[in-house]
Amino acid sequence: MENYINETDLNVHKEIQELKSLIRDIPDFPKPGIIFKDITPLLHKPWAFQKIIDYIGNRYIGLGVDIVAGIESRGFILASALAYKIGAGLAIIRKPGKLPYKTISATYTLEYGEDKIEVHEDAIQKGMKVVLIDDVLATGGTMSAAIDLVEKLGGNIVSVDFLLELTFLNGRKKITDRGYPVFSLIKF
């Protein structure tokens, strides 16, 4: 899949830099030594949120994506708007015990422990074209677990997308080594 965004275009580069400038750093959250990238200032500005969804969504127009799967919780915000933009359904991937119907789960390792995510067993049908999306690509652990869930259900992953990527953590490699394309709108 080609990138929709021509990053050499000066107007596009300027807009992405403007979006990037709205992301707020929160030191020592959720624990000392971590700098949290807060995307809420992007969501507060209608033009910024629209630009984000347009940049990501225009990549999928005409590709017949069936489902956009978002990861709890900020991934839901992006996934729902993206699904609407491209005319796809929405699947939500949540922490354990939050979904009311039968689920499948996958465990993953965090920088500071282990966690689990779940999806309804009927959220994705075999052969469906799926775009996975979350707000931040850090180590890639959460998204790798989400990929496991989509694979278990028989979905065909078109792309794995993020609003922003922390490149120094090398999470992209964990996903590309599995053979999936990764798209990040903003990189730090």
N, C-alpha and C positions, 0 to 999 in steps of 0.2 A: 504494500500500500504506500502510495506517495504521501508525503507530508503536504497538507493543505497550505501550510504556512511557509511563505518564502521569506526566510529570516534575513536574506540579503536585501530585501526591499526596505528602504529607509523608513517608510511610514509604518510598516509592520514592526520593525525593530524598535521604533520610537514608542509605539503603542504597548508593546510587550514590556519595555523598560518602565513605562508609566504604570502598568499593572503591577509590576514587580515592586515598584516604590511604595505601593499601598500596603504591602505585607508588613505586619508589625512583628518585631522580635520581642519575645517575653523570656527574659533570663530566668534560669533555675526552675523551669516548669516542664514536666511534672515532677522533676527531682533536680537537686543541685548539679550544675555542670551542663545541663541541657538547655539549649536555646530553642524555644518553641516558636514556630512560624505560624502566626495568627492570620488566617485568611478572612476574618470577619470584616475588616475594612473594605475588602474587595466586594463583599456581598452587600454592604451598605450603599454602595454607589450603583444605581441602576445601569449606567452606561458600562461600568466595569464588568458587572455580572453578565450583561448581554454580550459583551465582547468575548468573554471567556467561553460562553456556551456557543457562540457563533464560530470562533476559531476551532474549537474541538468538534462541534457538530457538523460543520461544513465538510469535514473529512469523510463523513459517512453518507452524505446525500446520494441516493441511488444505489447503495451497496446492499440493500435489503437486510439490514440488521434487524433481528427479531427481538432481542432483549438487551437492555442495558442493565448491568448488575453493579450496584453500589454497595460499598462497605460502610458499616456503622462507624461513626455517625455522620461526619461531614461528607463522606462519599454519597450519602443519600441526597444531599442538596444538589450536587452536581449531576448525579444519575437521573433524578426526576426531571430536571430541566433539559438534560440531553435527550432523554427518551421522548419527551414532548417534541423537541426540535426535529428529531429524525423520524418520528412516527413509529417508535418501537415500544414494546412493553417494558416493564420495570420489575427487576428482581432485587430483593434486599437481602443482604448478608449481614447477620447480626451476631451479637454476643450470645452465649448459651442462655436458654430459658426465656427468651424474648419473643419467640415465634410460636403461635398457637397450634399449628398443625404439625404433622410428622416431618422430622428434619433429618438431614445428614450433617455430619460435622467434620472439621479438620482442625488439628492442633498445630500451633506454630510457636517459635521461640522469639522472644523480644530481647532487647538489650538488657532488660531488667527482670526477666522471668519467662513464663510460658503462658499462653492463652489459647482460646478456642473460638472458632466462629461456626455458625450454622446457616443453613438455607433450607427452605421448604423443599421436600423431595420432588414436588411437582412444579417448581419455579422455572425450570429450564427443561425443555423436551429434547430428546436425542436429535441431533442434526441442526438445532437452532444456531443461528449466527449470533454471537455474544460479544459485546464490548464490556470489559471490566473497567471500572473507574473508582478512584479514590482521590482524596485531596493531596496527600504527600507520599512520595516514594522516598523512604529512608533506607532501611536494610533490606526491604523486599519480603520480609517474613509473612506479614499479613496478606499481601497480594499472592504470594506463593500458595498459601492455604486456600485462598479464594479460587485460584486456578485449579487446585486439587478438587474443590467442590464442583466446579463447572465440568471438569473432565469426568468425574464420577457420574454426573447426570447426562453425559454424552453431548454437551454443547461444543460448538466449534468456535474457538476464540479468534475473533477478527483482530483485536488489538487490546492492549492493556494501557490505560491512559491515566494521567495524573495532572492535577493543576500545577503542582510544583515538585521538583526533584532536588534532593540534597545529594549532589553528585559525589561528594567526598565519602559517602557511606557505601558506594558501589552496589546499591540495591538493584540497579538495572541489570547487572550481570546475572543475578539469580533468576531473572525472568527470561532474558534473551538466551541463556544457556538451555532453557527448556524449549526454545524455538519460537517464542512469541515476540511480536514487535511491541516496542514500548514507545509511547508518545508522552512527553512532558512539555507543557506550555511554557513554564518558567523554571529556570535552573539556578540553583545556588551552589 
